């Protein structure tokens, strides 16, 4: 099994952190092969950012492919740029708080997650990526949720006051992802 994921959004939305959390959790806690390939725009905060994560049972020949199984877009420009890379039957996760509902493809599964809105409700817009990661894990089950949360918890360990909010964010995303799968 091989899963190709592209995560895209503005710099400052936690695109790279989402990809790193997923890649590190998979690498540290499974026997799967992983690649993480970041790409930054000219500016970091406010510019474009995207990354590719490939998870495979076999050796990985290239860090990114021409066609993605899954696509996470956190803003509208990313949807316009990367939707063409999502394979027929692929999973499209959108930040429905700021990405319009009009998707010009009916051959993909659309999972709407209002991450900006939910992050603001939790009190910190910076957790929107953790909500989306939870939704992705809850829907795809590509890696066990407890493995991913363990990595998040470890990475944020130096800032223990951030853990409760991030745990709430991850759990909220898991709930949304699992609901969308049914």
C-alpha positions in Angstrom: 0.0 0.0 0.0 1.2 3.5 -0.8 -0.5 6.8 0.1 0.5 10.0 -1.5 -0.6 13.2 0.3 -0.2 16.8 -0.6 -0.9 19.5 2.1 -1.2 23.1 0.9 -2.0 26.5 2.2 -0.6 29.9 3.2 2.6 30.1 5.2 1.6 30.4 8.9 -1.3 27.9 8.7 0.9 25.1 9.9 1.2 23.2 6.6 4.7 21.9 7.3 3.9 21.1 10.9 1.0 19.0 9.8 3.1 17.1 7.3 6.0 16.6 9.8 3.7 15.4 12.5 2.3 12.7 10.2 5.6 11.7 8.7 7.4 11.5 12.1 4.5 9.6 13.7 4.6 7.1 10.9 8.3 6.8 10.8 8.8 6.5 14.6 6.0 4.0 15.3 5.5 1.8 12.3 7.6 -0.2 9.9 6.4 1.8 6.9 8.7 3.9 4.6 8.1 7.6 4.6 9.2 10.7 2.6 8.5 14.3 3.6 9.1 16.9 0.9 8.5 20.6 1.8 8.1 23.4 -0.6 8.0 27.1 0.4 6.9 30.2 -1.5 9.0 33.4 -1.5 7.7 34.4 1.9 6.9 32.0 4.7 4.0 33.7 6.6 1.4 34.7 4.1 3.2 33.1 1.1 2.4 29.7 -0.3 3.5 26.6 1.4 3.0 22.9 0.5 4.4 19.6 1.4 4.2 16.0 0.2 4.1 13.0 2.4 4.4 9.5 1.0 3.7 6.5 3.2 4.4 3.1 1.8 4.8 -0.6 2.7 7.4 -0.8 -0.1 10.5 1.3 -0.9 9.6 4.7 -2.2 11.0 5.6 -5.6 10.4 9.3 -5.6 9.5 11.8 -2.8 6.4 13.0 -4.7 4.3 11.7 -7.5 2.3 13.3 -10.3 -1.0 12.1 -8.8 -2.1 12.4 -5.2 -4.3 10.0 -3.4 -5.2 12.6 -0.8 -5.2 16.4 -0.9 -5.5 18.8 2.1 -6.1 22.4 1.1 -6.3 25.1 3.7 -7.0 28.0 1.4 -8.6 28.7 -2.0 -5.4 29.4 -4.0 -4.1 25.9 -3.0 -7.3 24.3 -4.2 -7.0 26.0 -7.6 -3.3 25.0 -7.9 -3.4 21.4 -6.6 -6.9 20.0 -7.4 -5.7 18.8 -10.8 -3.1 16.5 -9.0 -5.8 14.6 -7.0 -6.5 11.2 -8.6 -10.0 10.1 -9.5 -11.6 8.6 -6.4 -9.1 10.5 -4.2 -9.9 12.3 -0.9 -10.1 16.1 -0.8 -10.0 17.7 2.6 -10.8 21.4 2.5 -10.8 24.2 5.1 -14.5 24.9 4.5 -14.3 28.1 6.7 -12.5 29.9 3.9 -12.5 27.6 0.8 -15.8 27.9 -1.2 -18.0 24.9 -1.7 -17.9 24.9 -5.4 -15.6 22.1 -6.4 -15.5 21.4 -10.1 -14.9 17.7 -9.8 -17.5 15.0 -8.9 -15.0 12.1 -9.1 -13.4 12.8 -5.7 -14.6 12.4 -2.1 -15.0 15.9 -0.5 -14.5 16.2 3.2 -15.3 19.6 4.6 -13.7 20.7 7.8 -14.2 24.2 9.1 -10.8 24.3 10.7 -10.4 28.1 10.9 -13.8 28.5 12.6 -13.2 25.6 15.0 -9.7 26.8 15.9 -11.1 30.2 16.8 -13.8 28.5 18.9 -11.0 26.7 20.8 -9.3 30.0 21.4 -6.2 29.8 19.1 -6.1 30.0 15.3 -2.8 28.1 15.3 -4.4 24.8 16.1 -6.2 24.6 12.7 -3.6 22.3 11.3 -4.0 19.9 14.3 -7.7 19.8 13.7 -7.2 19.0 10.0 -4.6 16.4 10.9 -7.1 14.8 13.2 -9.8 14.8 10.5 -7.4 13.3 8.0 -6.4 10.5 10.4 -10.0 9.9 11.5 -11.1 9.6 7.9 -8.2 7.7 6.3 -6.9 5.7 9.3 -3.5 5.7 7.5 -1.9 5.7 10.9 -3.4 5.0 14.3 -4.6 8.1 16.1 -2.8 7.3 19.3 0.5 7.1 17.4 -0.1 10.6 15.8 -1.2 12.1 19.1 1.9 10.6 20.8 4.1 12.4 18.3 2.2 15.7 18.7 2.5 15.3 22.5 6.2 14.6 22.3 6.9 17.6 20.0 4.9 20.0 22.1 6.3 18.6 25.4 8.4 21.7 26.0 5.2 23.7 26.1 2.9 21.7 28.3 0.3 24.4 28.5 -0.4 23.9 24.8 -1.2 20.2 25.2 -4.9 20.4 26.4 -5.9 22.8 23.5 -4.1 20.7 20.9 -5.6 17.5 22.3 -9.0 19.1 22.0 -8.2 20.1 18.5 -7.0 16.7 17.4 -10.0 15.0 19.0 -12.4 17.4 17.3 -10.7 16.6 14.0 -10.9 12.8 14.6 -14.6 13.1 15.3 -15.2 15.0 12.0 -13.1 12.6 10.0 -14.8 9.5 11.4 -18.2 11.0 10.9 -17.4 11.8 7.2 -16.2 8.3 6.7 -19.6 6.8 7.6 
